[in-house]
Structure formats: C-alpha cells, structure tokens
Amino acid sequence: MSVQVRAPTDPSLTISKDRCEPGSVNIPLCNFPKTAESTSADPDATASKVVDAIKTALNNDDTKAIAELFLDDGYLRDHLALSWEFHTVKGKDKIADFLAQNGFPLTNIEIDKSSAYRSPQFGVYDGVGEVKGIQFFFNFTTKVGKGQGVGRLAEKDGQWKLFTFFTTLKDLLGHEETTGPNRPQGVVHGGQVNRKNWAERRQDELEFKDRDPVVLVVGAGQAGLTAAARLKMLGVDTLVIDSENTIGDNWRRRYHQLVLHDPVWYDHMPYLRFPPHWPIFTPKDKLGEWFESYAKLLELNVWVKTTIESTSWDESKKQWTVTVKRTKADDGSPETQTFHPRHIVQCTGHSGKKNYPTIKGMENFQGDVLCHSSDFKGAQPNGKGRKAVVVGSCNSGHDITQDFYEKGYDVTMVQRSTTCVISSESITEIGLKGVYDEMGPPVDDADLWLHSFPSEVLKAFQVKVTAQQNQHDAKILEGLEKVGFGLDKGPANAGLFIKYFQRGGGYYIDVGGSQLIIDGKVKIKQGQEIEEILPHGLRFADGSELDADEIIFATGYQNMRTTARDIFGDEVADRVGDIWGYDSEGEMRTIWRKTGHPGFWFHGGNLALCRYYSKLLALQIKALEEGIAQY
C-alpha cells in the first residue's frame, strides 16, 4: 500500500483566501486617518467641542450639521439606538442621507468621565499604536431609551472630525432591567391567606401550568441561557427547552480533552462573572457545571429532556403553536404540552447540521469508528498499534489528533485546504491584551470598545495585529510550512478573528498540536480530497492510500438555517435569511436581528458574542412586546 503523508511545500498554499459563508460580503479594509499632529490638544476639551456641536444640531433638528462633523470617509455605526436595526454607514454624504431618512433621535448626549478608561484620551485606532487620535465614551438618551457609545476623532487640516461614531441601546425607558436599584423586593410581608414561600412560587413559575411563555428558547447552551437571562431581567416570561438530560450536557458530551481556547476574561456571562479563582482556560465539564449553576442562580426556566413535536405560525394572531414532549423528572414518563409563544429564539449553536460528507465506500469501512467530531468520545486508553485518521485541520481536528497521539495511536491528519494558525499565547498576550485580560477594563467596557469599531476598521487593524502575532509565532509557522502543512493568514491577512466572523471556521488556536506535527508525531496528508473509504482505510484523489482503524471527520457544520429547516420546516427556513457572515454594511447577517419571519430569531456564537448580543436581542423582543417597535 502506497502512502504519501508529506506533501512538498507549495507556495500557493500560504496565499490568504477570502472565502466567505455563501452570500456573505467580503468587506474591504478601511483607510486609517493619519495620526493627529496636534498631540498637545486637550482630549477633554476637543471631545467636548464635538459633543457640544452635536447638542446644538439636536436642538436645531439639523441632521446635516451632524454629518458635517464626520471625516469624508468616516463611519457611523448603530445598534438599535437610531433605528430598530443594526447599521454601519460609511462616508459623510451617505451618513447625511441616512440621518435625513431616519433622523437622529438622540434627545441628549454627555461625555462619560466616570472612569479613566471611559474619559477622553488619546487612543489607538489600529490595534498596534501606529495610528492615534482622541477617543471618548459617551452616554445618551432617546425618546424611548438610554444608551452608550464611543467616538473617535481624527485631525484633518487642523480640525478634529469624527472617524468613527458608535451608538448602542442599553435600556428602554420605563422598562429597565430588574437589577441594582431596580431589583425585586423578593417577598410580600404577612396578611395574605395561603401565602406561598419562594420555593413554591419558583416551582409554579417553572412549570407553566396555566400560562404560555412569551418567548420559547430552543437550546440551553451559552446562547439559550444568555438570552433567557436578558429576557428575565426585562420581565419577559421565557421558557428554555433542551433535549439533553441535564443543563450543560451539550459540553460534557464533547470529546474527552476539550478545553475552551478563549481565556476566562473574554468569556464572562451576563450578571454572573466567573470567580477570581477560575482557570484561564475552562475545561468542558467545568463549563457544563457552570451552566447548570448559572441557570439555577438566575432562576431561569429550563426544561431538559424536552423536544419539539410540532410547530406552526398564525400570521393573523402573530403567535406560534408549539407542542413539546417532556420526560417528567419524578417518574420518567413522557408528557406533551402545547404553548402559544409570540417569539421563538433558536439557540442551537451558531452552526447548523454536521458537515458529514458522503463518500463512496463509507458503508464498507470495517474499522471500529467512523464518525463526526461532535460524536467523538475520546481515544481508547491504549491505542498502541492502532491507526487513526482525522479529516480536518482546525480546532477540533487538532484537539482530537492530540488525544490520539497521547493514547499511543499512529495518527494522520488530513488537511484538504489551508488553516489559519495562531498560538494561544499570541491570542492572550497580543490579540486580547489590555482589553480582555486580568488588568483590563470591566468586561462591559471592553465589549463597548470592541463593538464600536465598524467591521472595515476592525478588519484593517486585525491585519496589523495578525502580523505581530505571526512574528511571535514565526518558529511554529516556519516549522509547519517545512513539513507541508498549508497555512493562510485569514481574509486579506486579517487573521483568525475576521475568519471567524466571515466564515465561522478555518482556524486553529495552537495549544500544542502544531509542535506534534512539526516533530512528525502527527503526520499530515495535505491538499488531497478523499476519493473512497476502503474497508480498512482511505484512498485519495492522487491514488495514494492510508490505513485506518478509526476515521474521524472534524469537518465542521453547515449554516444555522439547516437546523431551522429540520426543526421548524421549510416554511420557516425559506422565509429567513442566510445566517453568519457580513452583509453589505459589515453587520452580521440575520443572527441577533430580524430574520425575515415575524417572531423568529437566531442567537449564537461564542460566549463573548452571546454576552453582548443577548442584550440587543432581548431589547428588540421587549420593545415589540411593549409596542415601542414594530415588525
């Protein structure tokens, strides 16, 4: 049997590939303004002058004057404050047109000086300190709510102009979150006959015996739990259902050695932060325990062992009819219940169905395992003498090959295209340093800062950050290239961060797997598609063959829309837009926003995205429920 497991170095494999989700826009890089010449300018006074000009324009209802405060190629980004949508508008003229059509509904704006981080200061625009200007945080009010934002000023021809201006809604007036000064009383003192205690009231709330939930959330992972938490704090009655036996099992069931690649400072959840003793990188089972505790402490209504039997949408009543089957906790018997929620939020992961390829001969494989990475339970304890093939070269593929190697297997990774590789240390010490780290700002401030960057600006400064990360990782990257591992630097060389937003995968955060490949402990078959599964291995398009006792397909997932089709049917799936990837303005498509189907929403992503966007999702639903917004 002939085996070619080391491909010659092909220079074309290191070319950056701007592959997107189908229909996603490959957004360009912004042009950064020049660093301000007047470095002695007073940031406070300069920012105040611009904000005062905005106030004057507000008083005069003069949207054209507001547009004139921007650079010719400046950016206005808004999340729900200026309209009930997500928008990024580029260029002074287009900003003027947008404001003329939509207005500028702020009633007041004030610079935020509540902390040194928020106060006006000379700030970095490009991620590495080559381009600086004046940055300031601000608070604002509208006729319906309160919000926060970030402005960045650049100097041109001796005048300070807005390079970026970001607004995001935080509260609805009269419907503020029940936290802090608005926290509930928790008790009704004396005098009521048959008064129930907290445990009895909590059980009644959880059972939904005599009421319908306003919102039905499908999935109890980070997306479902964060959505439910935000909705609860806004007083929106919500039920979460999940087919797992216990909250957190969707993480517990994953492969044996799985640990989050994101550091703890990036992963905090709303209302309950990870405690100070928490490890930097969270093991999967520990995260499952946290999810279970989170739901209990926040008193979220979650039904496990529950599946959807049928759904239908009544256009005239603007409500769903959903029948669910639940396995009762007391005796294990099944029961069905029908609800009429006005909203459904699909929280089944930011991806959809498994990318489990259909390959000639799969039914003839006589090895012990042939499965997708999501079904992989871990390598056998003593794999000496066994051969494993892992198809896929991103996070899951590397983690699984590492597990096989540690158990004594002869393991080969099949890499069909290229992978963006960045070390875990480069992520924490370069990519997230100073924003999401031990000494960084409060996580809500960090989120506001990060999301205030329009996608074109974020992509441009990620090019510079990625260059620094690649320099730090030079030894690893050179070693991988020498053994024929195909590398790319992400879309337009913008690295892992943008590759995640643009296509949802295609990267590896190196936690040791790369060195195994460099040292030859994990072999590589690169650049060839699988032509056929043999009874005891694989045959590739180039005619070479590879023996295998176990084959794992770490080939990712399809679009969330495929899961919607499976659960809710063609009528719903055909009506919603494609999910993930950028729209023409650089905002994420369909997820966290109106989907095209009334009362149907998508929520997902990593812990950080779920933390930020869960608030915006909940505000949209609350505004619709209160008649503040319309479909």
N, C-alpha and C positions, 0 to 999 in steps of 0.2 A: 504494500500500500504506500503510495507516494504522499508525502505531507510537506507542504511549503508553509512554514509558520513564521518566516521572517521575510517581509517584503523589502525590496530595495527602497531607499529613500527617494520619494517622488516630490520635487519642489512644489508641484501644483497642489499638493495636499495641505500646504501651510497657507494657502491663499484664503483670506476671510470670505465666508459665504453668507450672504444676506438672505438666508432662507427664512420665510415667514409662515405663520399659520395661513391656510388658504383664504385669500381675500384681504389679508392684513396689509396695511400700508407700510412700506419700508421708509420710515421718516428720515429726512436729511439731518445733517449736523448743523447746529446754529453757528453763526459768526459772532464770536465774543467781541464785545466792545474793548477798546484799549483801556489799559489801566489808567485810572484817574491821574491827571497831572497835579491837581491841587490836593496833594496828600496832607496838607496842613488844614484843609477845610474842617470845620466843626461838624461831625456827623449828626449830632442832635439838631443843630440849627438848620443844617441843609435838609434833613428829612422833614423837619417841622415846616419849612418853607413850602415843600411839595404838598404835604398834607393840608396845610392852610389853603393852598390853591385848590385842592380837591373840595374842601369845605365851601369855598366861595362858589365854585362851579355847581355844587349841590344846591346851594341856596338860590342860585340863578337858573337851576334846571338846565345847565349848559353842558351837555354831553360832549360837544365839540371841544370845549376848553379842556375837559378831562383827557381826551385823546391827544391833544397837543402837548400833554406832559410826558408822552412816550417818545423814545427814540423812533426813528423811521422804521427800524426793524425790531421794535420792542414786542413784548409778549404780554397779553392779558390772559390769565388762567383763572377759571372759576369752577368751584364745586358747590352748586346749589344756592349760592347767595344772589346771583344776578338773574338766574333762571332756574327752573327745576330740572336742570341737566348738568352735564359736565362739558365744559367748553375750554378750548385754548384758541385764542385768536392772535395771529401774528401780523405785525405791520401797523403803523399808525393809521393808515387810511382804512384798513379793514376793521380796526378797533373802533374808529369813528362810526363806520357803518353798523357794526354790531350794537354799539351803545345807542345809536339813533333808532334802531329797530326794537331793542329790548329795554332801553332806559338804563339808568344807573341807580338802582333802588336803595342805595345807602341813605340813611337819614342822619347818620353821624359817623365820624371816624376819628380815632385818637391813637397817637403813638403809644405803644406799650413799653413802659420803663420799669416793669415790676421785677425784673432781674437783669443782671449784667448781660446774660445771653440774649435776652429779648431787646435790650436797649439799642438804639442806633450805634453802629460801629462800622469800621472798615472791614468788609467781609470778602471772602474768597468766592469767586463765581465759577471757577473751572476745576475745582477739586484738588488742585495741587499748588495753588498760591501764585500762579503766574499772572492771573487777572484779578484785580481787586476793585471794589467800589464801596459805596455805602449801602449797608443792609439795615433794615428796620422791621420790627414786628409791629402790628397794629391790631386794635380791636374796633369793631364797627357794629352798628345796628341797622336793621332794615325795618320796614313796616311789619314784617312777620317774625323776625328773629334777630339773633345775635351771632356774630362770627368773629373769626380771627384771620389774619393774613400776614404776608411777608412781601415787602417791596425791596427792590434792588435798583440803585441809582448808578448811572454811569455819566461821566463828564464828556460833553461834546461841545467844542467851540466855546468853552468857558461856562457852559450851562449844565446843570445837573438834570438829567432826564431819566425816566423810568425805563430800565432794561426789562425787568420782569415785575409783574404785579399780580399777586395771588390772593383770592378770597375764598373762604370756605365757611359754610354754615355750621354752627355749633349747637344752637338752641332755638326752639320755637317759643315765641313769647306766649306766656300763659300755659305752656306745656313743657316746662323744664324737667330735666331728669330728676328722679326722686333720690338724689344723693346729696351729701353735705347738708347745707342749710334746708334742703327740701326733703330730707329723709323722713320716712313714715313714723308715726307715733308708735306703732307696734302693739298697742293694747287699747282696749276700751275698758275703762275702770268701772267696776261694780254697777249693780242696779238692773242688769239685764237677765231675765229669766232664761235658763238653759244656755247661758253664755258658753261658747266653745273656747278652749285654750288654743295656743299656737299650733300644736301638733295636729289637732282636729281640723283647724282651718286650713293648714297646709295640705292635709290629705284630701280635703274637699277640692281645693284648688287643683291638685294634681290629677284628680280622677275625671274631670269634665263630664259629670253625670247629667247635669241639667243645663248645659250651655255649650255653645260652639266656640272654638278658638277663633279669634280674628285672623290669626296667621298660623298656618301649618308649615313647619320647617322639616324638611326631609333630609336627615343625616345629622348625627351628633358628634362630628369631629370638630376641629377648631372653627370651621365656618358656621356650622349649626349652633354651636354653643355661644360664639360671639354675637351672632345675630339675635339669638334668644335673649342674651344678657342686655343688649342695647334696647331691644323692644320692651323688655320688662321694666327698665328704668324710665321708659316713656309711657308706661301704663297701657301697653298694647298686649292683650291677652294672647299668649302664644303657647303652642304645643309643639314639641320636637319629637319626631319618631325615628327609630333606628332599628334595623334588623338584627344588630349584634345582641349578644346575651347580656353584656354589661357596657356601660359607657367607658370608652377608651379601648375597647377590644379591637377597633379598627387599626390601632397602633400596636397593641400587644401581639396580634396575629402575624405581624410582618416579620421579615427574616431576622434570624437569631441575633445578629450583631449590629442591628440598626441603631444608630445614634444620630441625632439631629446634626446637620452640618452647619446650621446657623448658631451663633452664640446667644446666650441667655438674654443679653441686653437688647437684642433685636427681636426677641420672641415673646415679650411680656403680653399678657392678655388684658382686656379691659377690666377695670375695677379691682382686680387682684393681681398684683405683680408677683413674679417668682421671688421667694425669700432670699435674703443675703447669702445663705449657705448653699444655695442651689448651684450645681456644677455648671461650668461654662457651656458644655455640650450635653444635652439631655438625652439619656437612653430612652428607647421606645416604651419600655414597660413603665418607667418612671413618669413619662408623659401621659400614658394611659391612666395612671393613678391620679395625676394632677387633674386631668379632665373630669374624672369621676368626682373628685373633691370639689372642683370648681362648680359643677352643676349643683351639688348639694349645698354648698355655702351660699351661692347666689339664688338658691331656691328656684331653679329653672324646672319647668315642667317637661320631663323627658320620659317617653315610653320606649323601652327597649323590647326586643323580641316582637317587633311590630312591623308589618309590611302593608303596602298599599294593594288593595284588591281591585279597585276601580276608581276612575276619576271622570268628571265631566264639568264643563263650564257653562253657566247660564248667562248668556250675553245680556238679557233683559234685567236680571236681578243683580248682575255683576258679582256673582258668587260661585264658588265651587261646590260640587257634591263629591265627597271623598269617603269611600268605605275602606276601613283598615281592619286587619286581623291582628289581634294581640294575644300573646300567650300569657295567661294570668300568672302572677308571681306566686300566689298561695297554693294552687293545686296543679298548675301546668296545663290547664285546659284552655283551648282557644276560644276567643270571643270576638265578634265583629261589632263595629260601631261606625255609624255614618255621621260625618260632620259637614258643615256648610261654611268653611272659612272664606273670607274675602281675598285672602292672599296665600299663595304658596311660594316658599323660598326653597329652591333646590340647592342643597349643600352637600353634594355627594363627591366632593373633591373637585379641584379646578380642571381636571381632565375627565374624559368620558370612558367609553368602553376600552378594554385592553387591546393594544396593538399586538395581537397574537396571530402571526402570519400563517396562512395556509400554504404549505409547501408539499410538493409531491413526495409521497412515501412516508408521511408522518404516521400513518396508521400501521406501518411496518416496523417502527422502532421497537427494539426488544430490550432496550436498556431499562433501568429502574425508574428514571424520572424524565419526563418531558413536560415542562410547564412554563408558565409566565412567572416573572419575578414576584408578582403580588401573591402567588400561591406557594412560593418557596419557603419552606420551614427551617432551613438550615442544612448545612452539610452533615453527613454522617460522622460520628465521633472519630472513627478510624478509617480514613479514606485511602490509606496506603495501597497502591496497586490499582486504584480506580482512576478513570479519566473523565474529566468534566469539561464541557464546552459551554461558555457563557456568550450568548449572542447579544451584543450591546455594550457600549463603552462609556456610559455616563455614570451618575452616582450609584444607582442600584447595581449596575453591571460590575463596577469596581468593588463595591462592598461584598458582593456575592463571590467574586473571584478570590478576594482576600480571605473570606471564610473557608472556601475550598482549600486554598493553599495551607491555611493554618491547621486544617484537619488532615493534611498529608496527601491530598489529591495531586495528580498531574493535570494542570488546568490550563486551558487556552481561551483567550478572549477573542471573539470575532468582532472586528471593527469595520463596518461597511463604509462609513464616510469619515468625517473628522470630528474631533471633540475639542471644546474649549476647556483647557485645564488651568486652574488657579489653586494654589495651595491654601489650606485652611488658615495658615499663619498670615498670608497676604490679605485674606479677607478681613481678619480681625485687626491686623496691625497697620493696614494701608486702606483698604476699602471702607471699613466702618469706623476707623479710628477717629476719636474726637466727637463722634456723633452717637454711635451706639457702642459704648464701652463703659467700663467701670467708673470712669471720671467724666463721662459725657453728660449732657443736659438731661432733664426729665424726658422720658420717652415720648410724651405728647408733644413737647417742643421739638424733639428730633424728627418726629413724623411731620409736623407742620413745616419744618425747614426742608425736608426731603421732597415732599409733595408739592412744595411751592415752585419747584423747577419744572417748567414745561418740558415735555419729552425730548424735544430737539436739543435743549440746553443740557438736560441730564445725559443724553447720548454723547454729546460733544465732550463733556467733562469726564465721562467714563472712558473715553479714548485715552485721555491723559492718565487717569488712574490705572487703567489696564496696562499702559506702558510701564508704569512704576512697578506694578505687581509682576509683570513678566520679567523685568530686570531682577527683581528679588528672587524669582523662581527660575532664573536662567539655567542653572545647573540641571534642574529637573527637566525643563523643556528641551534642552540640548540632548540630554540622555534619552528622552523618549523619541526624538527625531532619529537618533542614531540606530535605534532598534526597529524603526519603521512604523512607529505609532503616529497616525495622522493628526495634526494639530490645526486648529484655527484660532483666531483671536476674537471671535464673535462678529456680529454685524458691523461693518465699517471699522473693525478693530476696536469696538466698544465693549468687548468682554462679556463676562458671564451675566452681569446684571441686566444688560439690554437683551441678551439672548433669551433670558428667562421671560422678559416681558414680550418679546417679539414672537417667540415660537414655543415657549413653555418647556424647553429642554435643550439637549445637545451639549451639556457641560458636565464637568467633574470637579468637585471641590476636593483636592487631594488630601487624604488623611492616611497616606502610607501606601496606597495601591500603586502609585506611579513608580516608586522605587522597586517594587516587586517586578514590574515589567522591565525596568531598566536593567535589573540584575539577572533577568532571564528566568526568574522563579515563576512568573506567569508569562506564557507565550502569547504571541499576537498573530492573528491571521487578518490582514488588513486589505480593504479595498475590493473584496470579492463578495458577490451575492451568493446565497445558498441555492443551489440548483435542485438538490434532492436530499431527503432524510433517508439514510440507509438503515438496515436492521441494527447495525452497531456503530453508527456514526453519521457523517455528513459528506456530501460531495458538493464542491463549489463550481462556479461558472468557469473557472480556469482548468477544471478537470481534476484538481487536487482533492484528496480525501483526508478525513480526520476521524480517528476512532473516538468513541464516546460511550461511557456508561450512563452519563446524565447530561441532559441538554436543558439549559435554562434560557428562556427568551426575555431578556431585560430590554424590551423594545418599546416601552412607554405606553402611552394611552392616546386615544382619539379625543375629539372635541367634546365638551360637556353636552353639546346638543345631542350626541348619540345616546347618552344616558336619559336625557329628557324624552327622546323618542321611545326608548324601552319602557319607561315608567308611565309616561303621560300620553303616549300615542302620537300618530302622525299629525293630527290636527294641531296640537300644541307645537310640536317640533318644527312643522312647516311655517309656523307663524312667527317664531322667534328668530332673531338674527344669529349669525355666527359669533362665537364667544372666544375671547382672548385675542391677542394681537392688537395693533393700533388701528384706529380709524384715521380719517384724513386730517384731523386736528391733533393727532398724537394722544388721544384719550383711549383707554381700553374699551374694546367693543363689547356691548351688551351686558357684561357682568357688572353687578352693583348698580345698575341703572335700568330704565325701562327697556323691556326685552322685545317689544312688538306685540306681546299678548298681555292684555289687562290682567292684573292680579297675579302675574307670574314673574318671578325674579330668580336670578342666579347669584350665588355668593360663594367665594372660594379663594384659593391661593394659599401662600404660606402664612405662618402665624402673624407676621408683621402686616401683611396686606389685609388679613381678616380683622386685625385690630383697628386699622384706620378706616377701612371702607364699611365695616359693620355699622359705624355711626351714621354714615351718609345713607346707607340702605334703610336703616330704621327711621331716620328723619323723613325720607320720602314716603314711607308707608304711613307714618304718623300724620304727615301733612295731608295725605289723601283721605285718611280716616276722619280728620277734623274739618275737611272741606277747604283747607288752605290752598291745596294744589289740586289739579285735575289731570286725568289721563290725557 
